[in-house]
Amino acid sequence: MTVRKRTALRLNAYALVSDAVEGGVKLGWQRAFKYTDDPSEEVFQDAVTRAVMENLDEVISWDRSG
């Protein structure tokens, strides 16, 4: 008979979120400049916001039940 010891898994939430935000900002920057050399502030903000939220969606399960 094998006795298994329980081990706890702890995730560093700050590191996960930080990586997702940093990656999203970089991706959003690239997207904002994809078709123009001078995106408007609105285009830039939208591209970065969308990319950050997409990356966060990869590491967070949102409770959308209300």
PDB file with SEQRES, HELIX, SHEET and CRYST1 records, atoms N, CA, C and O in Angstrom:
SEQRES   1 A   66  MET THR VAL ARG LYS ARG THR ALA LEU ARG LEU ASN ALA          
SEQRES   2 A   66  TYR ALA LEU VAL SER ASP ALA VAL GLU GLY GLY VAL LYS          
SEQRES   3 A   66  LEU GLY TRP GLN ARG ALA PHE LYS TYR THR ASP ASP PRO          
SEQRES   4 A   66  SER GLU GLU VAL PHE GLN ASP ALA VAL THR ARG ALA VAL          
SEQRES   5 A   66  MET GLU ASN LEU ASP GLU VAL ILE SER TRP ASP ARG SER          
SEQRES   6 A   66  GLY                                                          
HELIX    1 AA1 ALA A   13  ALA A   32  1                                  20    
HELIX    2 AA2 GLU A   41  VAL A   59  1                                  19    
CRYST1    1.000    1.000    1.000  90.00  90.00  90.00 P 1           1          
ATOM      1  N   MET A   1       0.843  -1.174   0.000  1.00  0.00           N  
ATOM      2  CA  MET A   1       0.000   0.000   0.000  1.00  0.00           C  
ATOM      3  C   MET A   1       0.894   1.244   0.000  1.00  0.00           C  
ATOM      4  O   MET A   1       1.832   1.361   0.788  1.00  0.00           O  
ATOM      5  N   THR A   2       0.573   2.155  -0.897  1.00  0.00           N  
ATOM      6  CA  THR A   2       1.335   3.385  -1.012  1.00  0.00           C  
ATOM      7  C   THR A   2       0.601   4.501  -0.270  1.00  0.00           C  
ATOM      8  O   THR A   2      -0.596   4.710  -0.464  1.00  0.00           O  
ATOM      9  N   VAL A   3       1.322   5.194   0.559  1.00  0.00           N  
ATOM     10  CA  VAL A   3       0.750   6.332   1.274  1.00  0.00           C  
ATOM     11  C   VAL A   3       1.172   7.605   0.532  1.00  0.00           C  
ATOM     12  O   VAL A   3       2.359   7.852   0.317  1.00  0.00           O  
ATOM     13  N   ARG A   4       0.207   8.376   0.160  1.00  0.00           N  
ATOM     14  CA  ARG A   4       0.502   9.626  -0.553  1.00  0.00           C  
ATOM     15  C   ARG A   4       0.335  10.798   0.389  1.00  0.00           C  
ATOM     16  O   ARG A   4      -0.658  10.908   1.108  1.00  0.00           O  
ATOM     17  N   LYS A   5       1.302  11.648   0.369  1.00  0.00           N  
ATOM     18  CA  LYS A   5       1.247  12.847   1.181  1.00  0.00           C  
ATOM     19  C   LYS A   5       0.602  13.961   0.369  1.00  0.00           C  
ATOM     20  O   LYS A   5       0.950  14.173  -0.793  1.00  0.00           O  
ATOM     21  N   ARG A   6      -0.320  14.657   0.970  1.00  0.00           N  
ATOM     22  CA  ARG A   6      -0.961  15.778   0.294  1.00  0.00           C  
ATOM     23  C   ARG A   6       0.004  16.959   0.261  1.00  0.00           C  
ATOM     24  O   ARG A   6       0.656  17.286   1.252  1.00  0.00           O  
ATOM     25  N   THR A   7       0.072  17.568  -0.881  1.00  0.00           N  
ATOM     26  CA  THR A   7       0.876  18.774  -1.005  1.00  0.00           C  
ATOM     27  C   THR A   7      -0.011  19.891  -1.534  1.00  0.00           C  
ATOM     28  O   THR A   7      -0.916  19.663  -2.336  1.00  0.00           O  
ATOM     29  N   ALA A   8       0.262  21.071  -1.078  1.00  0.00           N  
ATOM     30  CA  ALA A   8      -0.525  22.224  -1.503  1.00  0.00           C  
ATOM     31  C   ALA A   8       0.171  22.911  -2.668  1.00  0.00           C  
ATOM     32  O   ALA A   8       1.394  23.049  -2.694  1.00  0.00           O  
ATOM     33  N   LEU A   9      -0.614  23.325  -3.601  1.00  0.00           N  
ATOM     34  CA  LEU A   9      -0.108  24.088  -4.738  1.00  0.00           C  
ATOM     35  C   LEU A   9      -0.505  25.535  -4.532  1.00  0.00           C  
ATOM     36  O   LEU A   9      -1.685  25.856  -4.390  1.00  0.00           O  
ATOM     37  N   ARG A  10       0.486  26.398  -4.516  1.00  0.00           N  
ATOM     38  CA  ARG A  10       0.206  27.820  -4.350  1.00  0.00           C  
ATOM     39  C   ARG A  10       0.663  28.545  -5.603  1.00  0.00           C  
ATOM     40  O   ARG A  10       1.796  28.388  -6.058  1.00  0.00           O  
ATOM     41  N   LEU A  11      -0.228  29.328  -6.139  1.00  0.00           N  
ATOM     42  CA  LEU A  11       0.093  30.120  -7.317  1.00  0.00           C  
ATOM     43  C   LEU A  11       0.384  31.550  -6.890  1.00  0.00           C  
ATOM     44  O   LEU A  11      -0.221  32.073  -5.954  1.00  0.00           O  
ATOM     45  N   ASN A  12       1.309  32.160  -7.587  1.00  0.00           N  
ATOM     46  CA  ASN A  12       1.620  33.558  -7.334  1.00  0.00           C  
ATOM     47  C   ASN A  12       0.707  34.388  -8.241  1.00  0.00           C  
ATOM     48  O   ASN A  12       1.039  34.665  -9.394  1.00  0.00           O  
ATOM     49  N   ALA A  13      -0.442  34.777  -7.698  1.00  0.00           N  
ATOM     50  CA  ALA A  13      -1.447  35.499  -8.477  1.00  0.00           C  
ATOM     51  C   ALA A  13      -0.887  36.800  -9.021  1.00  0.00           C  
ATOM     52  O   ALA A  13      -1.182  37.178 -10.154  1.00  0.00           O  
ATOM     53  N   TYR A  14      -0.091  37.482  -8.230  1.00  0.00           N  
ATOM     54  CA  TYR A  14       0.490  38.745  -8.683  1.00  0.00           C  
ATOM     55  C   TYR A  14       1.342  38.526  -9.929  1.00  0.00           C  
ATOM     56  O   TYR A  14       1.247  39.289 -10.890  1.00  0.00           O  
ATOM     57  N   ALA A  15       2.165  37.497  -9.915  1.00  0.00           N  
ATOM     58  CA  ALA A  15       3.036  37.215 -11.059  1.00  0.00           C  
ATOM     59  C   ALA A  15       2.211  36.836 -12.289  1.00  0.00           C  
ATOM     60  O   ALA A  15       2.527  37.270 -13.397  1.00  0.00           O  
ATOM     61  N   LEU A  16       1.168  36.039 -12.112  1.00  0.00           N  
ATOM     62  CA  LEU A  16       0.319  35.651 -13.237  1.00  0.00           C  
ATOM     63  C   LEU A  16      -0.364  36.858 -13.866  1.00  0.00           C  
ATOM     64  O   LEU A  16      -0.367  37.015 -15.087  1.00  0.00           O  
ATOM     65  N   VAL A  17      -0.940  37.704 -13.026  1.00  0.00           N  
ATOM     66  CA  VAL A  17      -1.642  38.884 -13.529  1.00  0.00           C  
ATOM     67  C   VAL A  17      -0.643  39.872 -14.129  1.00  0.00           C  
ATOM     68  O   VAL A  17      -0.899  40.455 -15.182  1.00  0.00           O  
ATOM     69  N   SER A  18       0.477  40.056 -13.468  1.00  0.00           N  
ATOM     70  CA  SER A  18       1.506  40.968 -13.968  1.00  0.00           C  
ATOM     71  C   SER A  18       1.998  40.556 -15.354  1.00  0.00           C  
ATOM     72  O   SER A  18       2.138  41.394 -16.245  1.00  0.00           O  
ATOM     73  N   ASP A  19       2.258  39.266 -15.530  1.00  0.00           N  
ATOM     74  CA  ASP A  19       2.694  38.768 -16.841  1.00  0.00           C  
ATOM     75  C   ASP A  19       1.621  38.970 -17.903  1.00  0.00           C  
ATOM     76  O   ASP A  19       1.922  39.333 -19.040  1.00  0.00           O  
ATOM     77  N   ALA A  20       0.361  38.731 -17.524  1.00  0.00           N  
ATOM     78  CA  ALA A  20      -0.736  38.901 -18.476  1.00  0.00           C  
ATOM     79  C   ALA A  20      -0.891  40.367 -18.877  1.00  0.00           C  
ATOM     80  O   ALA A  20      -1.120  40.669 -20.048  1.00  0.00           O  
ATOM     81  N   VAL A  21      -0.769  41.267 -17.922  1.00  0.00           N  
ATOM     82  CA  VAL A  21      -0.891  42.698 -18.224  1.00  0.00           C  
ATOM     83  C   VAL A  21       0.279  43.152 -19.084  1.00  0.00           C  
ATOM     84  O   VAL A  21       0.084  43.841 -20.085  1.00  0.00           O  
ATOM     85  N   GLU A  22       1.490  42.771 -18.700  1.00  0.00           N  
ATOM     86  CA  GLU A  22       2.671  43.176 -19.472  1.00  0.00           C  
ATOM     87  C   GLU A  22       2.592  42.666 -20.912  1.00  0.00           C  
ATOM     88  O   GLU A  22       2.856  43.407 -21.858  1.00  0.00           O  
ATOM     89  N   GLY A  23       2.229  41.406 -21.063  1.00  0.00           N  
ATOM     90  CA  GLY A  23       2.088  40.848 -22.411  1.00  0.00           C  
ATOM     91  C   GLY A  23       0.983  41.534 -23.194  1.00  0.00           C  
ATOM     92  O   GLY A  23       1.115  41.753 -24.398  1.00  0.00           O  
ATOM     93  N   GLY A  24      -0.110  41.874 -22.514  1.00  0.00           N  
ATOM     94  CA  GLY A  24      -1.216  42.562 -23.170  1.00  0.00           C  
ATOM     95  C   GLY A  24      -0.838  43.953 -23.632  1.00  0.00           C  
ATOM     96  O   GLY A  24      -1.238  44.380 -24.715  1.00  0.00           O  
ATOM     97  N   VAL A  25      -0.071  44.664 -22.822  1.00  0.00           N  
ATOM     98  CA  VAL A  25       0.370  46.007 -23.208  1.00  0.00           C  
ATOM     99  C   VAL A  25       1.257  45.924 -24.443  1.00  0.00           C  
ATOM    100  O   VAL A  25       1.109  46.718 -25.372  1.00  0.00           O  
ATOM    101  N   LYS A  26       2.178  44.964 -24.453  1.00  0.00           N  
ATOM    102  CA  LYS A  26       3.069  44.809 -25.617  1.00  0.00           C  
ATOM    103  C   LYS A  26       2.272  44.458 -26.870  1.00  0.00           C  
ATOM    104  O   LYS A  26       2.506  45.017 -27.942  1.00  0.00           O  
ATOM    105  N   LEU A  27       1.331  43.530 -26.725  1.00  0.00           N  
ATOM    106  CA  LEU A  27       0.511  43.131 -27.861  1.00  0.00           C  
ATOM    107  C   LEU A  27      -0.371  44.290 -28.329  1.00  0.00           C  
ATOM    108  O   LEU A  27      -0.512  44.522 -29.530  1.00  0.00           O  
ATOM    109  N   GLY A  28      -0.960  45.011 -27.385  1.00  0.00           N  
ATOM    110  CA  GLY A  28      -1.802  46.158 -27.733  1.00  0.00           C  
ATOM    111  C   GLY A  28      -1.011  47.233 -28.464  1.00  0.00           C  
ATOM    112  O   GLY A  28      -1.510  47.837 -29.414  1.00  0.00           O  
ATOM    113  N   TRP A  29       0.216  47.473 -28.027  1.00  0.00           N  
ATOM    114  CA  TRP A  29       1.099  48.436 -28.698  1.00  0.00           C  
ATOM    115  C   TRP A  29       1.302  48.023 -30.149  1.00  0.00           C  
ATOM    116  O   TRP A  29       1.183  48.841 -31.062  1.00  0.00           O  
ATOM    117  N   GLN A  30       1.609  46.745 -30.352  1.00  0.00           N  
ATOM    118  CA  GLN A  30       1.831  46.244 -31.714  1.00  0.00           C  
ATOM    119  C   GLN A  30       0.570  46.395 -32.560  1.00  0.00           C  
ATOM    120  O   GLN A  30       0.642  46.801 -33.721  1.00  0.00           O  
ATOM    121  N   ARG A  31      -0.569  46.073 -31.985  1.00  0.00           N  
ATOM    122  CA  ARG A  31      -1.831  46.179 -32.726  1.00  0.00           C  
ATOM    123  C   ARG A  31      -2.161  47.629 -33.072  1.00  0.00           C  
ATOM    124  O   ARG A  31      -2.644  47.913 -34.168  1.00  0.00           O  
ATOM    125  N   ALA A  32      -1.904  48.535 -32.150  1.00  0.00           N  
ATOM    126  CA  ALA A  32      -2.220  49.941 -32.385  1.00  0.00           C  
ATOM    127  C   ALA A  32      -1.419  50.509 -33.555  1.00  0.00           C  
ATOM    128  O   ALA A  32      -1.899  51.375 -34.287  1.00  0.00           O  
ATOM    129  N   PHE A  33      -0.210  50.018 -33.719  1.00  0.00           N  
ATOM    130  CA  PHE A  33       0.667  50.524 -34.777  1.00  0.00           C  
ATOM    131  C   PHE A  33       0.682  49.624 -36.020  1.00  0.00           C  
ATOM    132  O   PHE A  33       1.503  49.809 -36.919  1.00  0.00           O  
ATOM    133  N   LYS A  34      -0.228  48.656 -36.058  1.00  0.00           N  
ATOM    134  CA  LYS A  34      -0.221  47.690 -37.163  1.00  0.00           C  
ATOM    135  C   LYS A  34      -0.497  48.342 -38.515  1.00  0.00           C  
ATOM    136  O   LYS A  34       0.152  48.005 -39.505  1.00  0.00           O  
ATOM    137  N   TYR A  35      -1.436  49.254 -38.568  1.00  0.00           N  
ATOM    138  CA  TYR A  35      -1.836  49.835 -39.853  1.00  0.00           C  
ATOM    139  C   TYR A  35      -1.492  51.320 -39.993  1.00  0.00           C  
ATOM    140  O   TYR A  35      -1.759  51.928 -41.030  1.00  0.00           O  
ATOM    141  N   THR A  36      -0.908  51.893 -38.958  1.00  0.00           N  
ATOM    142  CA  THR A  36      -0.576  53.314 -39.015  1.00  0.00           C  
ATOM    143  C   THR A  36       0.652  53.597 -38.163  1.00  0.00           C  
ATOM    144  O   THR A  36       0.922  52.884 -37.196  1.00  0.00           O  
ATOM    145  N   ASP A  37       1.383  54.622 -38.517  1.00  0.00           N  
ATOM    146  CA  ASP A  37       2.543  55.029 -37.738  1.00  0.00           C  
ATOM    147  C   ASP A  37       2.168  56.004 -36.631  1.00  0.00           C  
ATOM    148  O   ASP A  37       2.986  56.310 -35.764  1.00  0.00           O  
ATOM    149  N   ASP A  38       0.930  56.492 -36.660  1.00  0.00           N  
ATOM    150  CA  ASP A  38       0.498  57.493 -35.695  1.00  0.00           C  
ATOM    151  C   ASP A  38      -0.960  57.241 -35.293  1.00  0.00           C  
ATOM    152  O   ASP A  38      -1.854  57.976 -35.714  1.00  0.00           O  
ATOM    153  N   PRO A  39      -1.204  56.196 -34.474  1.00  0.00           N  
ATOM    154  CA  PRO A  39      -2.590  55.917 -34.086  1.00  0.00           C  
ATOM    155  C   PRO A  39      -3.121  57.002 -33.158  1.00  0.00           C  
ATOM    156  O   PRO A  39      -2.369  57.620 -32.404  1.00  0.00           O  
ATOM    157  N   SER A  40      -4.414  57.218 -33.227  1.00  0.00           N  
ATOM    158  CA  SER A  40      -5.029  58.192 -32.317  1.00  0.00           C  
ATOM    159  C   SER A  40      -4.980  57.640 -30.893  1.00  0.00           C  
ATOM    160  O   SER A  40      -4.767  56.446 -30.678  1.00  0.00           O  
ATOM    161  N   GLU A  41      -5.178  58.522 -29.945  1.00  0.00           N  
ATOM    162  CA  GLU A  41      -5.177  58.097 -28.535  1.00  0.00           C  
ATOM    163  C   GLU A  41      -6.256  57.051 -28.297  1.00  0.00           C  
ATOM    164  O   GLU A  41      -6.037  56.083 -27.569  1.00  0.00           O  
ATOM    165  N   GLU A  42      -7.419  57.242 -28.908  1.00  0.00           N  
ATOM    166  CA  GLU A  42      -8.528  56.300 -28.746  1.00  0.00           C  
ATOM    167  C   GLU A  42      -8.178  54.919 -29.305  1.00  0.00           C  
ATOM    168  O   GLU A  42      -8.445  53.906 -28.658  1.00  0.00           O  
ATOM    169  N   VAL A  43      -7.589  54.870 -30.489  1.00  0.00           N  
ATOM    170  CA  VAL A  43      -7.194  53.594 -31.093  1.00  0.00           C  
ATOM    171  C   VAL A  43      -6.152  52.907 -30.222  1.00  0.00           C  
ATOM    172  O   VAL A  43      -6.234  51.702 -29.984  1.00  0.00           O  
ATOM    173  N   PHE A  44      -5.175  53.670 -29.746  1.00  0.00           N  
ATOM    174  CA  PHE A  44      -4.123  53.118 -28.905  1.00  0.00           C  
ATOM    175  C   PHE A  44      -4.697  52.535 -27.612  1.00  0.00           C  
ATOM    176  O   PHE A  44      -4.392  51.401 -27.244  1.00  0.00           O  
ATOM    177  N   GLN A  45      -5.532  53.325 -26.927  1.00  0.00           N  
ATOM    178  CA  GLN A  45      -6.121  52.861 -25.670  1.00  0.00           C  
ATOM    179  C   GLN A  45      -6.987  51.631 -25.874  1.00  0.00           C  
ATOM    180  O   GLN A  45      -6.946  50.701 -25.069  1.00  0.00           O  
ATOM    181  N   ASP A  46      -7.769  51.618 -26.939  1.00  0.00           N  
ATOM    182  CA  ASP A  46      -8.635  50.475 -27.223  1.00  0.00           C  
ATOM    183  C   ASP A  46      -7.818  49.215 -27.504  1.00  0.00           C  
ATOM    184  O   ASP A  46      -8.141  48.140 -26.999  1.00  0.00           O  
ATOM    185  N   ALA A  47      -6.774  49.343 -28.297  1.00  0.00           N  
ATOM    186  CA  ALA A  47      -5.940  48.188 -28.634  1.00  0.00           C  
ATOM    187  C   ALA A  47      -5.276  47.613 -27.391  1.00  0.00           C  
ATOM    188  O   ALA A  47      -5.240  46.396 -27.213  1.00  0.00           O  
ATOM    189  N   VAL A  48      -4.753  48.477 -26.537  1.00  0.00           N  
ATOM    190  CA  VAL A  48      -4.078  48.015 -25.318  1.00  0.00           C  
ATOM    191  C   VAL A  48      -5.088  47.402 -24.348  1.00  0.00           C  
ATOM    192  O   VAL A  48      -4.837  46.338 -23.781  1.00  0.00           O  
ATOM    193  N   THR A  49      -6.212  48.060 -24.159  1.00  0.00           N  
ATOM    194  CA  THR A  49      -7.233  47.541 -23.244  1.00  0.00           C  
ATOM    195  C   THR A  49      -7.715  46.168 -23.681  1.00  0.00           C  
ATOM    196  O   THR A  49      -7.803  45.251 -22.865  1.00  0.00           O  
ATOM    197  N   ARG A  50      -8.028  46.019 -24.966  1.00  0.00           N  
ATOM    198  CA  ARG A  50      -8.510  44.731 -25.469  1.00  0.00           C  
ATOM    199  C   ARG A  50      -7.463  43.635 -25.298  1.00  0.00           C  
ATOM    200  O   ARG A  50      -7.793  42.525 -24.880  1.00  0.00           O  
ATOM    201  N   ALA A  51      -6.215  43.933 -25.612  1.00  0.00           N  
ATOM    202  CA  ALA A  51      -5.155  42.931 -25.507  1.00  0.00           C  
ATOM    203  C   ALA A  51      -4.906  42.531 -24.056  1.00  0.00           C  
ATOM    204  O   ALA A  51      -4.687  41.355 -23.766  1.00  0.00           O  
ATOM    205  N   VAL A  52      -4.937  43.502 -23.142  1.00  0.00           N  
ATOM    206  CA  VAL A  52      -4.752  43.190 -21.722  1.00  0.00           C  
ATOM    207  C   VAL A  52      -5.898  42.302 -21.231  1.00  0.00           C  
ATOM    208  O   VAL A  52      -5.661  41.304 -20.551  1.00  0.00           O  
ATOM    209  N   MET A  53      -7.124  42.658 -21.570  1.00  0.00           N  
ATOM    210  CA  MET A  53      -8.266  41.857 -21.125  1.00  0.00           C  
ATOM    211  C   MET A  53      -8.241  40.452 -21.726  1.00  0.00           C  
ATOM    212  O   MET A  53      -8.595  39.487 -21.048  1.00  0.00           O  
ATOM    213  N   GLU A  54      -7.831  40.326 -22.981  1.00  0.00           N  
ATOM    214  CA  GLU A  54      -7.710  39.002 -23.596  1.00  0.00           C  
ATOM    215  C   GLU A  54      -6.683  38.161 -22.842  1.00  0.00           C  
ATOM    216  O   GLU A  54      -6.917  36.980 -22.586  1.00  0.00           O  
ATOM    217  N   ASN A  55      -5.554  38.757 -22.488  1.00  0.00           N  
ATOM    218  CA  ASN A  55      -4.539  38.013 -21.741  1.00  0.00           C  
ATOM    219  C   ASN A  55      -5.024  37.652 -20.342  1.00  0.00           C  
ATOM    220  O   ASN A  55      -4.750  36.554 -19.860  1.00  0.00           O  
ATOM    221  N   LEU A  56      -5.737  38.557 -19.689  1.00  0.00           N  
ATOM    222  CA  LEU A  56      -6.275  38.246 -18.366  1.00  0.00           C  
ATOM    223  C   LEU A  56      -7.297  37.114 -18.446  1.00  0.00           C  
ATOM    224  O   LEU A  56      -7.379  36.283 -17.542  1.00  0.00           O  
ATOM    225  N   ASP A  57      -8.074  37.082 -19.524  1.00  0.00           N  
ATOM    226  CA  ASP A  57      -9.043  36.003 -19.717  1.00  0.00           C  
ATOM    227  C   ASP A  57      -8.370  34.633 -19.775  1.00  0.00           C  
ATOM    228  O   ASP A  57      -9.004  33.618 -19.487  1.00  0.00           O  
ATOM    229  N   GLU A  58      -7.106  34.599 -20.142  1.00  0.00           N  
ATOM    230  CA  GLU A  58      -6.369  33.342 -20.222  1.00  0.00           C  
ATOM    231  C   GLU A  58      -5.994  32.797 -18.834  1.00  0.00           C  
ATOM    232  O   GLU A  58      -5.805  31.590 -18.679  1.00  0.00           O  
ATOM    233  N   VAL A  59      -5.887  33.668 -17.832  1.00  0.00           N  
ATOM    234  CA  VAL A  59      -5.441  33.224 -16.514  1.00  0.00           C  
ATOM    235  C   VAL A  59      -6.484  33.391 -15.415  1.00  0.00           C  
ATOM    236  O   VAL A  59      -6.273  32.936 -14.291  1.00  0.00           O  
ATOM    237  N   ILE A  60      -7.619  34.044 -15.729  1.00  0.00           N  
ATOM    238  CA  ILE A  60      -8.659  34.282 -14.740  1.00  0.00           C  
ATOM    239  C   ILE A  60      -9.984  33.753 -15.265  1.00  0.00           C  
ATOM    240  O   ILE A  60     -10.342  33.981 -16.421  1.00  0.00           O  
ATOM    241  N   SER A  61     -10.709  33.045 -14.405  1.00  0.00           N  
ATOM    242  CA  SER A  61     -12.069  32.628 -14.730  1.00  0.00           C  
ATOM    243  C   SER A  61     -13.002  33.613 -14.039  1.00  0.00           C  
ATOM    244  O   SER A  61     -13.111  33.623 -12.812  1.00  0.00           O  
ATOM    245  N   TRP A  62     -13.665  34.430 -14.825  1.00  0.00           N  
ATOM    246  CA  TRP A  62     -14.532  35.473 -14.295  1.00  0.00           C  
ATOM    247  C   TRP A  62     -15.873  34.877 -13.903  1.00  0.00           C  
ATOM    248  O   TRP A  62     -16.413  34.044 -14.632  1.00  0.00           O  
ATOM    249  N   ASP A  63     -16.420  35.287 -12.765  1.00  0.00           N  
ATOM    250  CA  ASP A  63     -17.744  34.868 -12.333  1.00  0.00           C  
ATOM    251  C   ASP A  63     -18.744  35.823 -12.964  1.00  0.00           C  
ATOM    252  O   ASP A  63     -18.917  36.949 -12.498  1.00  0.00           O  
ATOM    253  N   ARG A  64     -19.404  35.368 -14.028  1.00  0.00           N  
ATOM    254  CA  ARG A  64     -20.325  36.230 -14.767  1.00  0.00           C  
ATOM    255  C   ARG A  64     -21.783  35.973 -14.417  1.00  0.00           C  
ATOM    256  O   ARG A  64     -22.687  36.367 -15.153  1.00  0.00           O  
ATOM    257  N   SER A  65     -22.003  35.310 -13.289  1.00  0.00           N  
ATOM    258  CA  SER A  65     -23.372  34.964 -12.907  1.00  0.00           C  
ATOM    259  C   SER A  65     -24.136  36.155 -12.355  1.00  0.00           C  
ATOM    260  O   SER A  65     -25.360  36.108 -12.236  1.00  0.00           O  
ATOM    261  N   GLY A  66     -23.430  37.211 -12.021  1.00  0.00           N  
ATOM    262  CA  GLY A  66     -24.103  38.423 -11.565  1.00  0.00           C  
ATOM    263  C   GLY A  66     -24.134  38.501 -10.110  1.00  0.00           C  
ATOM    264  O   GLY A  66     -24.666  39.462  -9.554  1.00  0.00           O  
TER     265      GLY A  66                                                      
END                                                                             
